[in-house]
């Protein structure tokens, strides 16, 4: 099922003790098998490395509200992890309003709003520490994103994180967007590793469905926009990148016993 609420929940990592008890951190929620220490991690970008998803959603929501309509997270879910290939809010707004819009003008205004909302953005909590630990442990890191290369590389360059990744795979390289597994399969082929030696970090239903279709273990680390969405396709679930790092450290310790 899709997201069950139109409100965005608190930031990941602020879960209650009851919530934490329901999310085992080393054992798979689906198979009850332990997490293996991966030889490579395949990162999604939006919502995993930088919390861009909310700003993009808010820009669309503001446009709908201006025209007298509402746009909920549930409405927007098909866009998460996939861009507008499966659902375009512009088509929905024209349908329900009966109007035609100048989308060059409207999108320019939306992007201005996105820039304002994202002006002080940084890497997600725990991302820098996780990347540094991966480097220390010789765990390879790549990005596979349904966004454009200009978007992903632009952000990573601005945050001095581009050098942390061996390779970036994006929609504009000619790959179909998630939930098609092509982006993840291309990343795996580049890494030249078996599926079981890789781990995908995703925050969206579309991304996790792509990981499952690729046959690669995945961990759901939701952002605020996706925390109430259906992430049941994940092999594992964590509340934040910081909690994932803690799990990987414990897994590393157990593997040396």
Secondary structure, DSSP 8 states (H G I E B T S, - for coil): ---S-SS----TT---HHHHHTS-SSB-TTT--B----SEEEE--BTTTB--HHHHHHHHHHHHHHTT----HHHHGGGTTTTTSS--HHHHHHHHH-----HHHHHHHHHHHHHHHHTT--B-TTHHHHHHHHHHTT-EEEEEESS-HHHHHHHHHHTT-GGG-S-EEEGGGT---TTSTHHHHHHHHHHT--GGGEEEEE-SHHHHHHHHHHT--EEEE--TTTTTS--TT-SEEESSHHHHHHHHHHHHHHHT-
